[in-house]
Amino acid sequence: MVTDRDIVCKGLADDGFDSRTATARDVMTTGIHCCREDDDLAKAMRHMEELKIRRLPVINKSMRMVGILSVGDVGQSAPRELVSEYVKSVSAHHH
């Protein structure tokens, strides 16, 4: 996955980075982490919290990506206490 944070932290912040020749592989986050579209939201949030990530690809039964679950999505749907703990955990990782 490539996020805006990857582009800034692993790309633009590097003195030798040349955006004209860079590839997605140069800045991507390695490893494939995802959840299924029918996973319980709390389970998906725990997975995001454990990985200290703010976005999680969502796949269907055919293993095709059908969307991305983001912190913003979670904030609108999950119980307040669950969101609060998640945000504290993930935000602490980025300070």
C-alpha positions as CSV (number, residue, x, y, z in Angstrom):
1,M,0.0,0.0,0.0
2,V,1.1,3.6,-0.6
3,T,-0.3,6.3,1.5
4,D,0.3,10.1,1.6
5,R,2.4,9.5,4.7
6,D,4.6,7.0,2.9
7,I,5.2,9.5,0.0
8,V,6.2,12.2,2.5
9,C,8.2,10.2,5.0
10,K,9.8,7.6,2.8
11,G,10.0,9.8,-0.3
12,L,10.0,13.6,-0.1
13,A,11.9,13.6,3.2
14,D,14.8,11.7,1.7
15,D,17.4,14.0,0.1
16,G,18.1,11.5,-2.7
17,F,14.4,11.1,-3.7
18,D,13.6,11.9,-7.3
19,S,9.8,12.0,-7.8
20,R,10.3,11.9,-11.6
21,T,11.8,8.5,-11.5
22,A,10.4,7.0,-8.3
23,T,8.1,4.0,-8.3
24,A,5.4,3.0,-5.9
25,R,7.7,0.2,-4.6
26,D,10.2,2.9,-3.5
27,V,7.8,4.3,-0.9
28,M,5.2,1.6,-0.3
29,T,4.5,0.0,3.0
30,T,5.5,-3.7,2.7
31,G,3.4,-6.6,3.8
32,I,-0.2,-7.2,3.0
33,H,-2.7,-6.6,5.7
34,C,-6.4,-6.5,5.2
35,C,-9.8,-7.4,6.6
36,R,-12.8,-9.1,5.0
37,E,-15.9,-7.0,4.2
38,D,-18.0,-9.1,6.6
39,D,-15.5,-8.9,9.5
40,D,-16.8,-7.4,12.7
41,L,-15.8,-3.7,12.9
42,A,-14.3,-4.2,16.4
43,K,-12.1,-7.0,15.0
44,A,-11.0,-4.8,12.1
45,M,-10.2,-1.9,14.5
46,R,-8.1,-4.3,16.7
47,H,-6.2,-5.4,13.7
48,M,-5.5,-1.7,12.7
49,E,-4.5,-0.9,16.3
50,E,-2.1,-3.9,16.5
51,L,-0.5,-2.8,13.3
52,K,-0.5,0.9,14.2
53,I,-2.1,1.8,10.9
54,R,-4.7,4.3,9.9
55,R,-6.1,2.5,6.8
56,L,-6.9,-1.1,6.1
57,P,-7.8,-2.6,2.7
58,V,-11.1,-4.5,2.7
59,I,-11.5,-7.6,0.5
60,N,-14.5,-9.7,-0.5
61,K,-14.8,-13.5,-0.6
62,S,-13.1,-13.6,-4.0
63,M,-10.0,-11.9,-2.4
64,R,-10.6,-8.7,-4.5
65,M,-10.2,-5.4,-2.8
66,V,-13.5,-3.6,-2.5
67,G,-12.6,-0.7,-0.3
68,I,-10.5,0.8,2.4
69,L,-11.4,1.2,6.0
70,S,-10.0,4.4,7.4
71,V,-9.8,6.1,10.8
72,G,-12.5,8.6,9.6
73,D,-14.8,5.7,8.7
74,V,-14.3,4.1,12.0
75,G,-14.9,7.4,13.9
76,Q,-18.4,7.7,12.3
77,S,-19.5,4.1,12.9
78,A,-17.9,2.6,16.0
79,P,-18.8,3.1,19.7
80,R,-17.0,6.1,21.2
81,E,-15.0,4.2,23.7
82,L,-13.7,1.8,21.1
83,V,-12.7,4.7,18.8
84,S,-11.1,6.6,21.7
85,E,-8.8,3.7,22.6
86,Y,-7.9,3.1,19.0
87,V,-7.0,6.7,18.3
88,K,-4.9,7.0,21.4
89,S,-3.0,3.8,20.4
90,V,-2.4,4.7,16.8
91,S,-1.7,8.4,17.4
92,A,0.9,7.5,20.1
93,H,2.8,5.6,17.4
94,H,3.1,8.7,15.2
95,H,4.5,11.1,17.8
